[in-house]
Amino acid sequence: MIHPSKSDGSPDMRYKANKEKFRATAPGPRKADGTPDMRYKENKEAKKSPVKKSGQ
């Protein structure tokens, strides 16, 4: 599946596919409802790590 990205290469979190992918692969601690806890550095870094675009 192709995950939409912004012009800077980071995932566009407006799309459900990107949100689900991030929730499944977040490395840091999670909240009680299972979503990544964004107070932790590991989760913040994982969210803003840009995806390399081919052809540049």
All heavy atoms as atom14 arrays in JSON, in Angstrom:
{
  "sequence": "MIHPSKSDGSPDMRYKANKEKFRATAPGPRKADGTPDMRYKENKEAKKSPVKKSGQ",
  "atom14_mask": [
    [1, 1, 1, 1, 1, 1, 1, 1, 0, 0, 0, 0, 0, 0],
    [1, 1, 1, 1, 1, 1, 1, 1, 0, 0, 0, 0, 0, 0],
    [1, 1, 1, 1, 1, 1, 1, 1, 1, 1, 0, 0, 0, 0],
    [1, 1, 1, 1, 1, 1, 1, 0, 0, 0, 0, 0, 0, 0],
    [1, 1, 1, 1, 1, 1, 0, 0, 0, 0, 0, 0, 0, 0],
    [1, 1, 1, 1, 1, 1, 1, 1, 1, 0, 0, 0, 0, 0],
    [1, 1, 1, 1, 1, 1, 0, 0, 0, 0, 0, 0, 0, 0],
    [1, 1, 1, 1, 1, 1, 1, 1, 0, 0, 0, 0, 0, 0],
    [1, 1, 1, 1, 0, 0, 0, 0, 0, 0, 0, 0, 0, 0],
    [1, 1, 1, 1, 1, 1, 0, 0, 0, 0, 0, 0, 0, 0],
    [1, 1, 1, 1, 1, 1, 1, 0, 0, 0, 0, 0, 0, 0],
    [1, 1, 1, 1, 1, 1, 1, 1, 0, 0, 0, 0, 0, 0],
    [1, 1, 1, 1, 1, 1, 1, 1, 0, 0, 0, 0, 0, 0],
    [1, 1, 1, 1, 1, 1, 1, 1, 1, 1, 1, 0, 0, 0],
    [1, 1, 1, 1, 1, 1, 1, 1, 1, 1, 1, 1, 0, 0],
    [1, 1, 1, 1, 1, 1, 1, 1, 1, 0, 0, 0, 0, 0],
    [1, 1, 1, 1, 1, 0, 0, 0, 0, 0, 0, 0, 0, 0],
    [1, 1, 1, 1, 1, 1, 1, 1, 0, 0, 0, 0, 0, 0],
    [1, 1, 1, 1, 1, 1, 1, 1, 1, 0, 0, 0, 0, 0],
    [1, 1, 1, 1, 1, 1, 1, 1, 1, 0, 0, 0, 0, 0],
    [1, 1, 1, 1, 1, 1, 1, 1, 1, 0, 0, 0, 0, 0],
    [1, 1, 1, 1, 1, 1, 1, 1, 1, 1, 1, 0, 0, 0],
    [1, 1, 1, 1, 1, 1, 1, 1, 1, 1, 1, 0, 0, 0],
    [1, 1, 1, 1, 1, 0, 0, 0, 0, 0, 0, 0, 0, 0],
    [1, 1, 1, 1, 1, 1, 1, 0, 0, 0, 0, 0, 0, 0],
    [1, 1, 1, 1, 1, 0, 0, 0, 0, 0, 0, 0, 0, 0],
    [1, 1, 1, 1, 1, 1, 1, 0, 0, 0, 0, 0, 0, 0],
    [1, 1, 1, 1, 0, 0, 0, 0, 0, 0, 0, 0, 0, 0],
    [1, 1, 1, 1, 1, 1, 1, 0, 0, 0, 0, 0, 0, 0],
    [1, 1, 1, 1, 1, 1, 1, 1, 1, 1, 1, 0, 0, 0],
    [1, 1, 1, 1, 1, 1, 1, 1, 1, 0, 0, 0, 0, 0],
    [1, 1, 1, 1, 1, 0, 0, 0, 0, 0, 0, 0, 0, 0],
    [1, 1, 1, 1, 1, 1, 1, 1, 0, 0, 0, 0, 0, 0],
    [1, 1, 1, 1, 0, 0, 0, 0, 0, 0, 0, 0, 0, 0],
    [1, 1, 1, 1, 1, 1, 1, 0, 0, 0, 0, 0, 0, 0],
    [1, 1, 1, 1, 1, 1, 1, 0, 0, 0, 0, 0, 0, 0],
    [1, 1, 1, 1, 1, 1, 1, 1, 0, 0, 0, 0, 0, 0],
    [1, 1, 1, 1, 1, 1, 1, 1, 0, 0, 0, 0, 0, 0],
    [1, 1, 1, 1, 1, 1, 1, 1, 1, 1, 1, 0, 0, 0],
    [1, 1, 1, 1, 1, 1, 1, 1, 1, 1, 1, 1, 0, 0],
    [1, 1, 1, 1, 1, 1, 1, 1, 1, 0, 0, 0, 0, 0],
    [1, 1, 1, 1, 1, 1, 1, 1, 1, 0, 0, 0, 0, 0],
    [1, 1, 1, 1, 1, 1, 1, 1, 0, 0, 0, 0, 0, 0],
    [1, 1, 1, 1, 1, 1, 1, 1, 1, 0, 0, 0, 0, 0],
    [1, 1, 1, 1, 1, 1, 1, 1, 1, 0, 0, 0, 0, 0],
    [1, 1, 1, 1, 1, 0, 0, 0, 0, 0, 0, 0, 0, 0],
    [1, 1, 1, 1, 1, 1, 1, 1, 1, 0, 0, 0, 0, 0],
    [1, 1, 1, 1, 1, 1, 1, 1, 1, 0, 0, 0, 0, 0],
    [1, 1, 1, 1, 1, 1, 0, 0, 0, 0, 0, 0, 0, 0],
    [1, 1, 1, 1, 1, 1, 1, 0, 0, 0, 0, 0, 0, 0],
    [1, 1, 1, 1, 1, 1, 1, 0, 0, 0, 0, 0, 0, 0],
    [1, 1, 1, 1, 1, 1, 1, 1, 1, 0, 0, 0, 0, 0],
    [1, 1, 1, 1, 1, 1, 1, 1, 1, 0, 0, 0, 0, 0],
    [1, 1, 1, 1, 1, 1, 0, 0, 0, 0, 0, 0, 0, 0],
    [1, 1, 1, 1, 0, 0, 0, 0, 0, 0, 0, 0, 0, 0],
    [1, 1, 1, 1, 1, 1, 1, 1, 1, 0, 0, 0, 0, 0]
  ],
  "atom14_positions": [
    [[0.84, -1.18, 0.0], [0.0, 0.0, 0.0], [0.88, 1.24, 0.0], [1.88, 1.3, 0.7], [-0.91, -0.03, 1.22], [-1.66, 1.24, 1.45], [-2.75, 1.1, 2.85], [-4.21, 1.71, 2.08], [0.0, 0.0, 0.0], [0.0, 0.0, 0.0], [0.0, 0.0, 0.0], [0.0, 0.0, 0.0], [0.0, 0.0, 0.0], [0.0, 0.0, 0.0]],
    [[0.51, 2.22, -0.76], [1.24, 3.48, -0.82], [0.65, 4.42, 0.24], [-0.55, 4.63, 0.3], [1.13, 4.14, -2.21], [1.78, 3.21, -3.24], [1.77, 5.5, -2.22], [1.61, 3.69, -4.66], [0.0, 0.0, 0.0], [0.0, 0.0, 0.0], [0.0, 0.0, 0.0], [0.0, 0.0, 0.0], [0.0, 0.0, 0.0], [0.0, 0.0, 0.0]],
    [[1.52, 4.94, 1.07], [1.09, 5.87, 2.12], [1.37, 7.28, 1.65], [2.51, 7.62, 1.34], [1.83, 5.57, 3.42], [1.55, 4.2, 3.95], [0.37, 3.88, 4.58], [2.27, 3.07, 3.9], [0.4, 2.61, 4.92], [1.53, 2.09, 4.51], [0.0, 0.0, 0.0], [0.0, 0.0, 0.0], [0.0, 0.0, 0.0], [0.0, 0.0, 0.0]],
    [[0.35, 8.14, 1.61], [0.53, 9.53, 1.15], [1.52, 10.28, 2.04], [1.54, 10.09, 3.25], [-0.86, 10.14, 1.27], [-1.79, 9.0, 1.39], [-1.03, 7.86, 1.97], [0.0, 0.0, 0.0], [0.0, 0.0, 0.0], [0.0, 0.0, 0.0], [0.0, 0.0, 0.0], [0.0, 0.0, 0.0], [0.0, 0.0, 0.0], [0.0, 0.0, 0.0]],
    [[2.34, 11.12, 1.43], [3.29, 11.91, 2.2], [3.21, 13.38, 1.8], [2.71, 13.71, 0.74], [4.71, 11.4, 1.99], [5.06, 11.48, 0.64], [0.0, 0.0, 0.0], [0.0, 0.0, 0.0], [0.0, 0.0, 0.0], [0.0, 0.0, 0.0], [0.0, 0.0, 0.0], [0.0, 0.0, 0.0], [0.0, 0.0, 0.0], [0.0, 0.0, 0.0]],
    [[3.71, 14.23, 2.7], [3.74, 15.66, 2.44], [4.92, 15.97, 1.53], [5.73, 15.1, 1.22], [3.86, 16.42, 3.76], [2.65, 16.22, 4.68], [2.73, 17.09, 5.89], [3.72, 16.56, 6.88], [3.76, 17.31, 8.14], [0.0, 0.0, 0.0], [0.0, 0.0, 0.0], [0.0, 0.0, 0.0], [0.0, 0.0, 0.0], [0.0, 0.0, 0.0]],
    [[5.05, 17.22, 1.1], [6.11, 17.6, 0.19], [7.5, 17.43, 0.8], [8.47, 17.22, 0.09], [5.93, 19.03, -0.29], [5.99, 19.92, 0.81], [0.0, 0.0, 0.0], [0.0, 0.0, 0.0], [0.0, 0.0, 0.0], [0.0, 0.0, 0.0], [0.0, 0.0, 0.0], [0.0, 0.0, 0.0], [0.0, 0.0, 0.0], [0.0, 0.0, 0.0]],
    [[7.61, 17.48, 2.13], [8.92, 17.3, 2.77], [9.27, 15.83, 2.98], [10.33, 15.5, 3.48], [9.0, 18.07, 4.09], [8.04, 17.53, 5.15], [7.23, 16.63, 4.85], [8.1, 18.03, 6.28], [0.0, 0.0, 0.0], [0.0, 0.0, 0.0], [0.0, 0.0, 0.0], [0.0, 0.0, 0.0], [0.0, 0.0, 0.0], [0.0, 0.0, 0.0]],
    [[8.36, 14.93, 2.61], [8.61, 13.51, 2.71], [8.07, 12.85, 3.96], [8.08, 11.63, 4.07], [0.0, 0.0, 0.0], [0.0, 0.0, 0.0], [0.0, 0.0, 0.0], [0.0, 0.0, 0.0], [0.0, 0.0, 0.0], [0.0, 0.0, 0.0], [0.0, 0.0, 0.0], [0.0, 0.0, 0.0], [0.0, 0.0, 0.0], [0.0, 0.0, 0.0]],
    [[7.6, 13.62, 4.92], [7.05, 13.03, 6.13], [5.62, 12.54, 5.87], [4.94, 13.04, 4.99], [7.08, 14.04, 7.28], [6.31, 15.16, 6.95], [0.0, 0.0, 0.0], [0.0, 0.0, 0.0], [0.0, 0.0, 0.0], [0.0, 0.0, 0.0], [0.0, 0.0, 0.0], [0.0, 0.0, 0.0], [0.0, 0.0, 0.0], [0.0, 0.0, 0.0]],
    [[5.18, 11.54, 6.62], [3.84, 10.99, 6.39], [2.75, 12.03, 6.64], [2.83, 12.82, 7.58], [3.72, 9.87, 7.41], [5.06, 9.68, 7.98], [5.89, 10.86, 7.67], [0.0, 0.0, 0.0], [0.0, 0.0, 0.0], [0.0, 0.0, 0.0], [0.0, 0.0, 0.0], [0.0, 0.0, 0.0], [0.0, 0.0, 0.0], [0.0, 0.0, 0.0]],
    [[1.73, 12.02, 5.83], [0.61, 12.94, 5.98], [-0.4, 12.29, 6.92], [-1.08, 11.34, 6.55], [-0.02, 13.23, 4.62], [-0.99, 14.4, 4.67], [-1.44, 14.75, 5.77], [-1.28, 14.96, 3.6], [0.0, 0.0, 0.0], [0.0, 0.0, 0.0], [0.0, 0.0, 0.0], [0.0, 0.0, 0.0], [0.0, 0.0, 0.0], [0.0, 0.0, 0.0]],
    [[-0.48, 12.79, 8.15], [-1.29, 12.16, 9.17], [-2.78, 12.43, 9.03], [-3.57, 12.0, 9.85], [-0.8, 12.57, 10.56], [0.64, 12.16, 10.83], [1.0, 10.44, 10.45], [0.33, 9.65, 11.9], [0.0, 0.0, 0.0], [0.0, 0.0, 0.0], [0.0, 0.0, 0.0], [0.0, 0.0, 0.0], [0.0, 0.0, 0.0], [0.0, 0.0, 0.0]],
    [[-3.19, 13.11, 7.96], [-4.61, 13.29, 7.7], [-5.22, 12.01, 7.16], [-6.44, 11.86, 7.14], [-4.84, 14.42, 6.71], [-4.42, 15.78, 7.23], [-4.6, 16.83, 6.18], [-3.69, 16.58, 5.07], [-3.71, 17.27, 3.92], [-4.56, 18.24, 3.75], [-2.85, 17.0, 2.96], [0.0, 0.0, 0.0], [0.0, 0.0, 0.0], [0.0, 0.0, 0.0]],
    [[-4.39, 11.07, 6.71], [-4.87, 9.84, 6.1], [-4.89, 8.69, 7.11], [-3.95, 8.5, 7.89], [-3.99, 9.46, 4.91], [-4.14, 10.42, 3.76], [-3.31, 11.53, 3.66], [-5.1, 10.24, 2.8], [-3.44, 12.44, 2.62], [-5.25, 11.14, 1.75], [-4.42, 12.23, 1.67], [-4.57, 13.12, 0.64], [0.0, 0.0, 0.0], [0.0, 0.0, 0.0]],
    [[-5.96, 7.93, 7.07], [-6.16, 6.82, 8.01], [-5.04, 5.79, 7.91], [-4.59, 5.27, 8.93], [-7.51, 6.17, 7.72], [-7.89, 5.09, 8.69], [-9.27, 4.53, 8.38], [-9.63, 3.44, 9.35], [-10.97, 2.9, 9.07], [0.0, 0.0, 0.0], [0.0, 0.0, 0.0], [0.0, 0.0, 0.0], [0.0, 0.0, 0.0], [0.0, 0.0, 0.0]],
    [[-4.58, 5.5, 6.7], [-3.52, 4.5, 6.52], [-2.25, 4.9, 7.25], [-1.58, 4.05, 7.86], [-3.24, 4.3, 5.03], [0.0, 0.0, 0.0], [0.0, 0.0, 0.0], [0.0, 0.0, 0.0], [0.0, 0.0, 0.0], [0.0, 0.0, 0.0], [0.0, 0.0, 0.0], [0.0, 0.0, 0.0], [0.0, 0.0, 0.0], [0.0, 0.0, 0.0]],
    [[-1.9, 6.18, 7.22], [-0.7, 6.64, 7.92], [-0.87, 6.58, 9.43], [0.05, 6.24, 10.16], [-0.34, 8.06, 7.49], [0.25, 8.1, 6.1], [0.74, 7.11, 5.59], [0.18, 9.25, 5.46], [0.0, 0.0, 0.0], [0.0, 0.0, 0.0], [0.0, 0.0, 0.0], [0.0, 0.0, 0.0], [0.0, 0.0, 0.0], [0.0, 0.0, 0.0]],
    [[-2.05, 6.93, 9.91], [-2.31, 6.88, 11.35], [-2.2, 5.44, 11.85], [-1.59, 5.17, 12.88], [-3.69, 7.43, 11.66], [-3.8, 8.93, 11.49], [-5.21, 9.38, 11.79], [-5.4, 10.85, 11.43], [-6.78, 11.29, 11.61], [0.0, 0.0, 0.0], [0.0, 0.0, 0.0], [0.0, 0.0, 0.0], [0.0, 0.0, 0.0], [0.0, 0.0, 0.0]],
    [[-2.8, 4.51, 11.11], [-2.76, 3.11, 11.52], [-1.34, 2.56, 11.49], [-0.94, 1.81, 12.38], [-3.68, 2.28, 10.64], [-5.14, 2.56, 10.89], [-6.07, 1.85, 9.92], [-5.59, 1.25, 8.94], [-7.29, 1.9, 10.16], [0.0, 0.0, 0.0], [0.0, 0.0, 0.0], [0.0, 0.0, 0.0], [0.0, 0.0, 0.0], [0.0, 0.0, 0.0]],
    [[-0.58, 2.93, 10.47], [0.79, 2.46, 10.37], [1.62, 2.98, 11.54], [2.39, 2.24, 12.14], [1.41, 2.93, 9.05], [2.84, 2.47, 8.87], [3.42, 2.96, 7.57], [4.88, 2.55, 7.47], [5.53, 3.16, 6.34], [0.0, 0.0, 0.0], [0.0, 0.0, 0.0], [0.0, 0.0, 0.0], [0.0, 0.0, 0.0], [0.0, 0.0, 0.0]],
    [[1.45, 4.25, 11.89], [2.19, 4.82, 13.01], [1.81, 4.16, 14.32], [2.67, 3.82, 15.12], [1.97, 6.34, 13.1], [2.63, 6.95, 14.31], [4.0, 6.99, 14.42], [1.86, 7.45, 15.34], [4.62, 7.54, 15.53], [2.47, 8.0, 16.46], [3.85, 8.04, 16.56], [0.0, 0.0, 0.0], [0.0, 0.0, 0.0], [0.0, 0.0, 0.0]],
    [[0.52, 3.93, 14.53], [0.08, 3.3, 15.78], [0.64, 1.89, 15.92], [0.97, 1.45, 17.02], [-1.44, 3.26, 15.84], [-2.04, 4.61, 16.12], [-3.55, 4.56, 16.24], [-4.08, 5.9, 16.36], [-5.16, 6.34, 15.76], [-5.86, 5.53, 15.0], [-5.56, 7.58, 15.91], [0.0, 0.0, 0.0], [0.0, 0.0, 0.0], [0.0, 0.0, 0.0]],
    [[0.78, 1.19, 14.81], [1.28, -0.18, 14.85], [2.79, -0.25, 15.06], [3.3, -1.2, 15.64], [0.91, -0.91, 13.57], [0.0, 0.0, 0.0], [0.0, 0.0, 0.0], [0.0, 0.0, 0.0], [0.0, 0.0, 0.0], [0.0, 0.0, 0.0], [0.0, 0.0, 0.0], [0.0, 0.0, 0.0], [0.0, 0.0, 0.0], [0.0, 0.0, 0.0]],
    [[3.52, 0.77, 14.61], [4.98, 0.71, 14.65], [5.63, 1.66, 15.65], [6.85, 1.74, 15.69], [5.57, 1.01, 13.26], [5.19, 2.33, 12.87], [5.11, 0.01, 12.23], [0.0, 0.0, 0.0], [0.0, 0.0, 0.0], [0.0, 0.0, 0.0], [0.0, 0.0, 0.0], [0.0, 0.0, 0.0], [0.0, 0.0, 0.0], [0.0, 0.0, 0.0]],
    [[4.85, 2.37, 16.45], [5.41, 3.32, 17.41], [6.29, 2.59, 18.43], [5.86, 1.62, 19.04], [4.31, 4.08, 18.12], [0.0, 0.0, 0.0], [0.0, 0.0, 0.0], [0.0, 0.0, 0.0], [0.0, 0.0, 0.0], [0.0, 0.0, 0.0], [0.0, 0.0, 0.0], [0.0, 0.0, 0.0], [0.0, 0.0, 0.0], [0.0, 0.0, 0.0]],
    [[7.54, 3.04, 18.6], [8.48, 2.32, 19.46], [8.34, 2.58, 20.95], [8.75, 1.76, 21.76], [9.84, 2.84, 18.97], [9.54, 4.22, 18.5], [8.16, 4.15, 17.91], [0.0, 0.0, 0.0], [0.0, 0.0, 0.0], [0.0, 0.0, 0.0], [0.0, 0.0, 0.0], [0.0, 0.0, 0.0], [0.0, 0.0, 0.0], [0.0, 0.0, 0.0]],
    [[7.76, 3.7, 21.33], [7.74, 4.1, 22.74], [6.51, 3.62, 23.48], [5.71, 2.85, 22.98], [0.0, 0.0, 0.0], [0.0, 0.0, 0.0], [0.0, 0.0, 0.0], [0.0, 0.0, 0.0], [0.0, 0.0, 0.0], [0.0, 0.0, 0.0], [0.0, 0.0, 0.0], [0.0, 0.0, 0.0], [0.0, 0.0, 0.0], [0.0, 0.0, 0.0]],
    [[6.34, 4.12, 24.7], [5.21, 3.75, 25.55], [3.87, 4.15, 24.94], [3.79, 5.05, 24.12], [5.45, 4.54, 26.83], [6.87, 4.92, 26.8], [7.25, 5.04, 25.37], [0.0, 0.0, 0.0], [0.0, 0.0, 0.0], [0.0, 0.0, 0.0], [0.0, 0.0, 0.0], [0.0, 0.0, 0.0], [0.0, 0.0, 0.0], [0.0, 0.0, 0.0]],
    [[2.83, 3.47, 25.38], [1.49, 3.72, 24.89], [0.57, 4.16, 26.02], [0.83, 3.88, 27.19], [0.92, 2.47, 24.23], [1.73, 2.06, 23.04], [1.17, 0.83, 22.37], [1.98, 0.47, 21.24], [1.79, 0.95, 20.01], [0.82, 1.79, 19.78], [2.58, 0.59, 19.03], [0.0, 0.0, 0.0], [0.0, 0.0, 0.0], [0.0, 0.0, 0.0]],
    [[-0.51, 4.86, 25.66], [-1.52, 5.27, 26.64], [-2.41, 4.07, 26.93], [-2.31, 3.02, 26.29], [-2.34, 6.43, 26.09], [-1.51, 7.69, 25.85], [-2.36, 8.86, 25.46], [-2.79, 8.75, 24.02], [-3.51, 9.91, 23.52], [0.0, 0.0, 0.0], [0.0, 0.0, 0.0], [0.0, 0.0, 0.0], [0.0, 0.0, 0.0], [0.0, 0.0, 0.0]],
    [[-3.34, 4.24, 27.86], [-4.23, 3.15, 28.26], [-5.11, 2.66, 27.11], [-5.45, 1.48, 27.04], [-5.11, 3.59, 29.43], [0.0, 0.0, 0.0], [0.0, 0.0, 0.0], [0.0, 0.0, 0.0], [0.0, 0.0, 0.0], [0.0, 0.0, 0.0], [0.0, 0.0, 0.0], [0.0, 0.0, 0.0], [0.0, 0.0, 0.0], [0.0, 0.0, 0.0]],
    [[-5.42, 3.55, 26.15], [-6.27, 3.14, 25.03], [-5.47, 2.5, 23.89], [-6.03, 2.13, 22.88], [-7.1, 4.32, 24.51], [-6.26, 5.44, 23.91], [-5.01, 5.36, 23.95], [-6.86, 6.39, 23.41], [0.0, 0.0, 0.0], [0.0, 0.0, 0.0], [0.0, 0.0, 0.0], [0.0, 0.0, 0.0], [0.0, 0.0, 0.0], [0.0, 0.0, 0.0]],
    [[-4.16, 2.37, 24.05], [-3.33, 1.7, 23.06], [-2.67, 2.6, 22.04], [-1.86, 2.15, 21.24], [0.0, 0.0, 0.0], [0.0, 0.0, 0.0], [0.0, 0.0, 0.0], [0.0, 0.0, 0.0], [0.0, 0.0, 0.0], [0.0, 0.0, 0.0], [0.0, 0.0, 0.0], [0.0, 0.0, 0.0], [0.0, 0.0, 0.0], [0.0, 0.0, 0.0]],
    [[-2.99, 3.89, 22.04], [-2.36, 4.81, 21.11], [-1.0, 5.25, 21.65], [-0.79, 5.25, 22.86], [-3.24, 6.06, 20.86], [-3.47, 6.71, 22.1], [-4.56, 5.68, 20.22], [0.0, 0.0, 0.0], [0.0, 0.0, 0.0], [0.0, 0.0, 0.0], [0.0, 0.0, 0.0], [0.0, 0.0, 0.0], [0.0, 0.0, 0.0], [0.0, 0.0, 0.0]],
    [[-0.06, 5.6, 20.78], [1.26, 6.03, 21.24], [1.18, 7.29, 22.11], [0.43, 8.21, 21.82], [2.01, 6.33, 19.94], [1.28, 5.58, 18.89], [-0.14, 5.54, 19.32], [0.0, 0.0, 0.0], [0.0, 0.0, 0.0], [0.0, 0.0, 0.0], [0.0, 0.0, 0.0], [0.0, 0.0, 0.0], [0.0, 0.0, 0.0], [0.0, 0.0, 0.0]],
    [[1.96, 7.3, 23.18], [1.99, 8.45, 24.08], [3.01, 9.45, 23.55], [4.21, 9.21, 23.55], [2.39, 7.98, 25.47], [2.14, 9.03, 26.54], [2.05, 10.23, 26.18], [2.0, 8.67, 27.71], [0.0, 0.0, 0.0], [0.0, 0.0, 0.0], [0.0, 0.0, 0.0], [0.0, 0.0, 0.0], [0.0, 0.0, 0.0], [0.0, 0.0, 0.0]],
    [[2.51, 10.59, 23.06], [3.36, 11.57, 22.39], [4.2, 12.41, 23.36], [4.94, 13.28, 22.94], [2.53, 12.47, 21.48], [1.84, 11.71, 20.37], [2.93, 10.61, 19.44], [3.92, 11.8, 18.58], [0.0, 0.0, 0.0], [0.0, 0.0, 0.0], [0.0, 0.0, 0.0], [0.0, 0.0, 0.0], [0.0, 0.0, 0.0], [0.0, 0.0, 0.0]],
    [[4.13, 12.14, 24.65], [4.98, 12.84, 25.6], [6.4, 12.3, 25.57], [7.32, 12.9, 26.1], [4.42, 12.7, 27.02], [3.08, 13.38, 27.19], [2.55, 13.15, 28.58], [2.26, 11.73, 28.78], [1.89, 11.2, 29.94], [1.77, 11.94, 31.0], [1.63, 9.92, 30.03], [0.0, 0.0, 0.0], [0.0, 0.0, 0.0], [0.0, 0.0, 0.0]],
    [[6.59, 11.14, 24.92], [7.89, 10.49, 24.9], [8.64, 10.75, 23.6], [8.07, 10.75, 22.52], [7.73, 8.97, 25.11], [7.24, 8.67, 26.51], [5.88, 8.61, 26.78], [8.14, 8.49, 27.55], [5.43, 8.35, 28.06], [7.69, 8.24, 28.83], [6.34, 8.17, 29.09], [5.91, 7.94, 30.35], [0.0, 0.0, 0.0], [0.0, 0.0, 0.0]],
    [[9.94, 10.96, 23.74], [10.81, 11.31, 22.62], [10.79, 10.27, 21.51], [10.79, 10.61, 20.33], [12.23, 11.49, 23.15], [13.23, 11.95, 22.13], [14.59, 12.13, 22.78], [15.61, 12.6, 21.78], [16.93, 12.79, 22.4], [0.0, 0.0, 0.0], [0.0, 0.0, 0.0], [0.0, 0.0, 0.0], [0.0, 0.0, 0.0], [0.0, 0.0, 0.0]],
    [[10.76, 8.99, 21.87], [10.78, 7.93, 20.86], [9.59, 8.04, 19.91], [9.73, 7.87, 18.7], [10.75, 6.54, 21.51], [11.94, 6.25, 22.4], [11.73, 6.72, 23.83], [10.6, 7.07, 24.21], [12.72, 6.74, 24.58], [0.0, 0.0, 0.0], [0.0, 0.0, 0.0], [0.0, 0.0, 0.0], [0.0, 0.0, 0.0], [0.0, 0.0, 0.0]],
    [[8.42, 8.32, 20.45], [7.22, 8.43, 19.62], [7.23, 9.7, 18.79], [6.81, 9.68, 17.63], [5.97, 8.38, 20.49], [5.74, 7.0, 21.07], [6.18, 6.0, 20.52], [5.06, 6.94, 22.18], [0.0, 0.0, 0.0], [0.0, 0.0, 0.0], [0.0, 0.0, 0.0], [0.0, 0.0, 0.0], [0.0, 0.0, 0.0], [0.0, 0.0, 0.0]],
    [[7.73, 10.79, 19.33], [7.8, 12.05, 18.57], [8.74, 11.9, 17.38], [8.43, 12.33, 16.28], [8.28, 13.19, 19.46], [7.25, 13.65, 20.47], [7.82, 14.77, 21.31], [6.87, 15.19, 22.4], [7.43, 16.23, 23.26], [0.0, 0.0, 0.0], [0.0, 0.0, 0.0], [0.0, 0.0, 0.0], [0.0, 0.0, 0.0], [0.0, 0.0, 0.0]],
    [[9.9, 11.28, 17.6], [10.86, 11.1, 16.53], [10.34, 10.16, 15.45], [10.57, 10.38, 14.27], [12.18, 10.59, 17.08], [12.93, 11.64, 17.86], [14.2, 11.12, 18.5], [14.44, 9.9, 18.47], [14.95, 11.94, 19.04], [0.0, 0.0, 0.0], [0.0, 0.0, 0.0], [0.0, 0.0, 0.0], [0.0, 0.0, 0.0], [0.0, 0.0, 0.0]],
    [[9.63, 9.13, 15.84], [9.09, 8.17, 14.87], [8.03, 8.82, 14.0], [7.92, 8.51, 12.81], [8.5, 6.97, 15.59], [0.0, 0.0, 0.0], [0.0, 0.0, 0.0], [0.0, 0.0, 0.0], [0.0, 0.0, 0.0], [0.0, 0.0, 0.0], [0.0, 0.0, 0.0], [0.0, 0.0, 0.0], [0.0, 0.0, 0.0], [0.0, 0.0, 0.0]],
    [[7.29, 9.75, 14.55], [6.24, 10.41, 13.78], [6.79, 11.37, 12.75], [6.29, 11.48, 11.64], [5.28, 11.16, 14.71], [4.09, 11.71, 13.99], [3.06, 12.25, 14.93], [1.83, 12.7, 14.19], [0.78, 13.12, 15.09], [0.0, 0.0, 0.0], [0.0, 0.0, 0.0], [0.0, 0.0, 0.0], [0.0, 0.0, 0.0], [0.0, 0.0, 0.0]],
    [[7.88, 12.08, 13.08], [8.38, 13.07, 12.14], [9.54, 12.59, 11.28], [10.07, 13.35, 10.49], [8.75, 14.37, 12.84], [9.82, 14.3, 13.88], [10.06, 15.68, 14.45], [10.76, 15.59, 15.79], [11.09, 16.88, 16.32], [0.0, 0.0, 0.0], [0.0, 0.0, 0.0], [0.0, 0.0, 0.0], [0.0, 0.0, 0.0], [0.0, 0.0, 0.0]],
    [[9.91, 11.31, 11.37], [10.99, 10.83, 10.51], [10.51, 10.78, 9.06], [9.56, 10.1, 8.74], [11.46, 9.45, 10.95], [10.41, 8.53, 10.82], [0.0, 0.0, 0.0], [0.0, 0.0, 0.0], [0.0, 0.0, 0.0], [0.0, 0.0, 0.0], [0.0, 0.0, 0.0], [0.0, 0.0, 0.0], [0.0, 0.0, 0.0], [0.0, 0.0, 0.0]],
    [[11.16, 11.55, 8.18], [10.7, 11.6, 6.79], [11.0, 10.32, 6.02], [11.98, 9.63, 6.29], [11.48, 12.77, 6.2], [12.67, 12.88, 7.07], [12.27, 12.39, 8.43], [0.0, 0.0, 0.0], [0.0, 0.0, 0.0], [0.0, 0.0, 0.0], [0.0, 0.0, 0.0], [0.0, 0.0, 0.0], [0.0, 0.0, 0.0], [0.0, 0.0, 0.0]],
    [[10.15, 10.03, 5.09], [10.33, 8.89, 4.2], [11.1, 9.37, 2.99], [10.79, 10.41, 2.42], [8.95, 8.33, 3.78], [9.12, 7.19, 2.81], [8.14, 7.91, 4.98], [0.0, 0.0, 0.0], [0.0, 0.0, 0.0], [0.0, 0.0, 0.0], [0.0, 0.0, 0.0], [0.0, 0.0, 0.0], [0.0, 0.0, 0.0], [0.0, 0.0, 0.0]],
    [[12.12, 8.64, 2.6], [12.93, 9.05, 1.44], [12.11, 8.9, 0.16], [11.46, 7.89, -0.04], [14.18, 8.2, 1.35], [15.09, 8.36, 2.54], [16.45, 8.64, 2.07], [17.33, 8.89, 3.28], [18.56, 9.45, 2.94], [0.0, 0.0, 0.0], [0.0, 0.0, 0.0], [0.0, 0.0, 0.0], [0.0, 0.0, 0.0], [0.0, 0.0, 0.0]],
    [[12.13, 9.92, -0.66], [11.45, 9.87, -1.95], [12.43, 9.37, -2.99], [13.59, 9.72, -2.99], [10.96, 11.27, -2.36], [9.81, 11.76, -1.55], [9.34, 13.07, -2.12], [8.09, 13.55, -1.43], [7.59, 14.78, -2.04], [0.0, 0.0, 0.0], [0.0, 0.0, 0.0], [0.0, 0.0, 0.0], [0.0, 0.0, 0.0], [0.0, 0.0, 0.0]],
    [[11.94, 8.57, -3.91], [12.81, 8.09, -4.98], [12.86, 9.14, -6.07], [11.91, 9.89, -6.3], [12.28, 6.77, -5.54], [10.98, 6.95, -6.02], [0.0, 0.0, 0.0], [0.0, 0.0, 0.0], [0.0, 0.0, 0.0], [0.0, 0.0, 0.0], [0.0, 0.0, 0.0], [0.0, 0.0, 0.0], [0.0, 0.0, 0.0], [0.0, 0.0, 0.0]],
    [[13.99, 9.24, -6.74], [14.13, 10.19, -7.84], [14.72, 11.51, -7.46], [14.79, 12.43, -8.26], [0.0, 0.0, 0.0], [0.0, 0.0, 0.0], [0.0, 0.0, 0.0], [0.0, 0.0, 0.0], [0.0, 0.0, 0.0], [0.0, 0.0, 0.0], [0.0, 0.0, 0.0], [0.0, 0.0, 0.0], [0.0, 0.0, 0.0], [0.0, 0.0, 0.0]],
    [[15.16, 11.66, -6.2], [15.76, 12.92, -5.8], [17.21, 12.76, -5.52], [17.74, 11.85, -5.15], [15.08, 13.48, -4.55], [13.76, 14.06, -4.86], [13.18, 14.79, -3.64], [13.67, 14.68, -2.53], [12.14, 15.52, -3.87], [0.0, 0.0, 0.0], [0.0, 0.0, 0.0], [0.0, 0.0, 0.0], [0.0, 0.0, 0.0], [0.0, 0.0, 0.0]]
  ]
}
